Amino acid sequence: MPTQRVVIVGAGIGGLVAALDLAVQGIDVVVVEKAERPGGKMRELSVGGTPIDAGPTVFTMRWVFDEILGNAGTSLAEHVTLRPLEVLARHAWDADARLDLFADIARSADAIGDFAGPADARGFLAFSARARDIYSTLEQPFLRAPRGGPLTLARRAGLSGLPALWRIAPFATLMGALGEHFNDPRLRQLFGRYATYCGSSPFQSPATLMLVAHVEQEGVWAIEGGMYRLAEALVRIASTLGATFRFGNAVAEVLTDRGRTSGVRLANGERIRADAVVVNADVAAVAHGLLGAEIARAVPKAPIASRSLSAVTWAMSAPTDGFPLARHNVFFGGDYRAEFDAIFRHGRLPAAPTVYVCAQDRDVGVGPRRLTSERLLCLVNAPANGDTRDLSPAEIEQCTERTFSLLTRCGLTVQRLPENTVVTTPAVFARLFPATGGALYGRASHGWRASFQRPGVRTRIPGLYLAGGSTHPGPGVPMAALSGRTAAASLLADLASTRRSRTVAMRGGTSMRFPKTDNTG
Ligand SMILES: Cc1cc2nc3c(=O)[nH]c(=O)nc-3n(C[C@H](O)[C@H](O)[C@H](O)COP(=O)(O)OP(=O)(O)OC[C@H]3O[C@@H](n4cnc5c(N)ncnc54)[C@H](O)[C@@H]3O)c2cc1C
């Protein structure tokens, strides 16, 4: 049998991980990426000559990458230097109200006790136990498994797992569930923010998303030199294993032959033959026909209203003063419900946004440290309508003013220099990630069904697979990586069974048959 070739459309994390897993198995992998560099949302910007992480900054679930690199015969430690953070995040509401969460749960409980009283400290411990329970209930049958509906999930959990599944309270909202644990509304706001890790509103997301709290308690790491080093490492290892990378090449069409994928056509007209294709672009690009009319039916078109959050970000190098920044910092706006109503109901930037600040030169994150100028990524949530309207310079200025005046009220002075700042709006994200409107996390996790509505890795088109944060199990670096792994495993299993049916067909002298594919992968 000749070597099988797989083309991967997109060098985001899901695409890179699928490339690596397939290259390990001796597949001839060609990754075609429209950008000049890998990483997708995991991007690094050069701001005044300084490299700044402008995408993901919170690195969790390191075991996912330990397993991926271990499978490739190497280790994460050989390629990137990770340091565990003692302070998970520093939170502020004004100049006086501050709260740190620590890697050590008991220390967080003490801090919460001092901040909001002993009842909320006890509530936090109960909440953490519940988050752990949800995570361990879902890890094997949902996060690590191919997509399945609620019944498949129940079947995978088995009879003994059913009580735990029920305890998850899938029909409660995250905000509702937080009300059972915390009296202080600021704590409900803090833990409700975990819904935004999936690009969603805590008022509409299921309580299941409290599992993010457990994921953070299991460890948050800083990658020396920035998150982008991880994307580079994946490219390096996959290249060593024989994968080819074609940067600066957009795929215009995924080609099919008798209903099965047969390769891709690039925007420059070049064709690359393939036995299978993995699309790492957002699934909306497939559904909206941006990769060809033939494969548009591979996944259902999600309504525009189901899009997750976009963002406005400021990647900057600036002198700071006052507030003792940790590596991860959150400055809360006054009215959380109004913030999500503005974005999801009215398609507007919030009047009083919550601001996330990653201070990339702060390491372990304890105590103040004076730096003449430091690298910051500041982010506020925004509606994903960048395909229909661009923010005007006046709107960007107003948003900037609101963002940085909150920081000032909380005691942080940032001396912004326009030449050392790169602003990214939803319209820019929409151009980087076509068909999304700038939505950064696929469809929003609103309602109990949402987690089951993300497409799986297998599609209705034989030989076409999906990988990335818009597919099962969901967004975030480790989740996108898990989807890349599931895509590679499903593809390999299908190729092996295709090979078997070919062999049988050729021996029997009958025509070739391909195994049945469905949309449950
Ligand atoms: C500002 C920001 C902050 C975030 N913070 C965190 C965080 O702290 N922690 C965390 O875990 N996650 C975070 N995330 C989410 C995380 O970055 C993503 O979920 C994850 O990186 C998505 O990976 P992906 O596999 O879906 O690929 P993507 O990153 O979506 O990449 C897809 C790739 O496909 C390419 N492509 C698209 N169409 C074509 C085509 N036609 N031809 C060729 N190439 C194409 C694109 O150029 C892109 O490179 C953040 C995201 C953003 C934007």
The ligand as an SDF file (V2000), in Angstrom:
LIG
                    3D

 53 58  0  0  0  0  0  0  0  0999 V2000
   -7.5550   36.4690   22.9230 C   0  0  0  0  0  0  0  0  0  0  0  0
   -7.7440   34.9990   23.2500 C   0  0  0  0  0  0  0  0  0  0  0  0
   -7.4920   34.5530   24.5310 C   0  0  0  0  0  0  0  0  0  0  0  0
   -7.6530   33.2000   24.8380 C   0  0  0  0  0  0  0  0  0  0  0  0
   -7.3190   32.7690   26.1010 N   0  0  0  0  0  0  0  0  0  0  0  0
   -7.2290   31.4410   26.3340 C   0  0  0  0  0  0  0  0  0  0  0  0
   -6.5720   30.9660   27.5010 C   0  0  0  0  0  0  0  0  0  0  0  0
   -6.0850   31.7560   28.3090 O   0  0  0  0  0  0  0  0  0  0  0  0
   -6.4840   29.6200   27.6870 N   0  0  0  0  0  0  0  0  0  0  0  0
   -6.9680   28.7260   26.7670 C   0  0  0  0  0  0  0  0  0  0  0  0
   -6.8380   27.5080   26.9780 O   0  0  0  0  0  0  0  0  0  0  0  0
   -7.5890   29.1580   25.6400 N   0  0  0  0  0  0  0  0  0  0  0  0
   -7.7130   30.4810   25.3940 C   0  0  0  0  0  0  0  0  0  0  0  0
   -8.2340   30.9280   24.2170 N   0  0  0  0  0  0  0  0  0  0  0  0
   -8.8650   29.9610   23.3060 C   0  0  0  0  0  0  0  0  0  0  0  0
   -7.8310   29.1530   22.5250 C   0  0  0  0  0  0  0  0  0  0  0  0
   -6.8220   29.9950   22.0590 O   0  0  0  0  0  0  0  0  0  0  0  0
   -8.5120   28.4620   21.3580 C   0  0  0  0  0  0  0  0  0  0  0  0
   -9.6370   27.7120   21.8020 O   0  0  0  0  0  0  0  0  0  0  0  0
   -7.5880   27.5020   20.6080 C   0  0  0  0  0  0  0  0  0  0  0  0
   -6.2950   28.0350   20.4390 O   0  0  0  0  0  0  0  0  0  0  0  0
   -8.2550   27.2280   19.2590 C   0  0  0  0  0  0  0  0  0  0  0  0
   -7.5020   26.3380   18.4920 O   0  0  0  0  0  0  0  0  0  0  0  0
   -8.0940   25.7180   17.1700 P   0  0  0  0  0  0  0  0  0  0  0  0
   -7.5150   24.3580   17.0360 O   0  0  0  0  0  0  0  0  0  0  0  0
   -9.5730   25.8380   17.1510 O   0  0  0  0  0  0  0  0  0  0  0  0
   -7.4860   26.5660   15.9830 O   0  0  0  0  0  0  0  0  0  0  0  0
   -7.5530   28.1210   15.6480 P   0  0  0  0  0  0  0  0  0  0  0  0
   -6.7000   28.8380   16.6060 O   0  0  0  0  0  0  0  0  0  0  0  0
   -8.9330   28.5720   15.4640 O   0  0  0  0  0  0  0  0  0  0  0  0
   -6.7800   28.1410   14.2490 O   0  0  0  0  0  0  0  0  0  0  0  0
   -7.3900   27.7690   13.0360 C   0  0  0  0  0  0  0  0  0  0  0  0
   -6.3820   28.0090   11.9330 C   0  0  0  0  0  0  0  0  0  0  0  0
   -6.9840   27.7000   10.6730 O   0  0  0  0  0  0  0  0  0  0  0  0
   -6.4840   28.6290    9.7300 C   0  0  0  0  0  0  0  0  0  0  0  0
   -7.3730   28.6620    8.5790 N   0  0  0  0  0  0  0  0  0  0  0  0
   -8.6870   29.0390    8.5610 C   0  0  0  0  0  0  0  0  0  0  0  0
   -9.1820   28.9470    7.3100 N   0  0  0  0  0  0  0  0  0  0  0  0
   -8.1680   28.4860    6.5280 C   0  0  0  0  0  0  0  0  0  0  0  0
   -8.0720   28.1810    5.1310 C   0  0  0  0  0  0  0  0  0  0  0  0
   -9.1000   28.3330    4.2960 N   0  0  0  0  0  0  0  0  0  0  0  0
   -6.8730   27.7530    4.6530 N   0  0  0  0  0  0  0  0  0  0  0  0
   -5.7980   27.5920    5.4910 C   0  0  0  0  0  0  0  0  0  0  0  0
   -5.8510   27.8830    6.8030 N   0  0  0  0  0  0  0  0  0  0  0  0
   -7.0170   28.3140    7.3270 C   0  0  0  0  0  0  0  0  0  0  0  0
   -6.4320   29.9300   10.4890 C   0  0  0  0  0  0  0  0  0  0  0  0
   -5.5780   30.8820    9.8740 O   0  0  0  0  0  0  0  0  0  0  0  0
   -5.9140   29.4580   11.8430 C   0  0  0  0  0  0  0  0  0  0  0  0
   -4.5090   29.4920   11.8980 O   0  0  0  0  0  0  0  0  0  0  0  0
   -8.1000   32.2780   23.8630 C   0  0  0  0  0  0  0  0  0  0  0  0
   -8.3620   32.7390   22.5630 C   0  0  0  0  0  0  0  0  0  0  0  0
   -8.1680   34.0820   22.2520 C   0  0  0  0  0  0  0  0  0  0  0  0
   -8.3810   34.5450   20.8410 C   0  0  0  0  0  0  0  0  0  0  0  0
  1  2  1  0
  2  3  1  0
  2 52  2  0
  3  4  2  0
  4  5  1  0
  4 50  1  0
  5  6  2  0
  6  7  1  0
  6 13  1  0
  7  8  2  0
  7  9  1  0
  9 10  1  0
 10 11  2  0
 10 12  1  0
 12 13  2  0
 13 14  1  0
 14 15  1  0
 14 50  1  0
 15 16  1  0
 16 17  1  0
 16 18  1  0
 18 19  1  0
 18 20  1  0
 20 21  1  0
 20 22  1  0
 22 23  1  0
 23 24  1  0
 24 25  2  0
 24 26  1  0
 24 27  1  0
 27 28  1  0
 28 29  2  0
 28 30  1  0
 28 31  1  0
 31 32  1  0
 32 33  1  0
 33 34  1  0
 33 48  1  0
 34 35  1  0
 35 36  1  0
 35 46  1  0
 36 37  1  0
 36 45  1  0
 37 38  2  0
 38 39  1  0
 39 40  1  0
 39 45  2  0
 40 41  1  0
 40 42  2  0
 42 43  1  0
 43 44  2  0
 44 45  1  0
 46 47  1  0
 46 48  1  0
 48 49  1  0
 50 51  2  0
 51 52  1  0
 52 53  1  0
M  END
$$$$
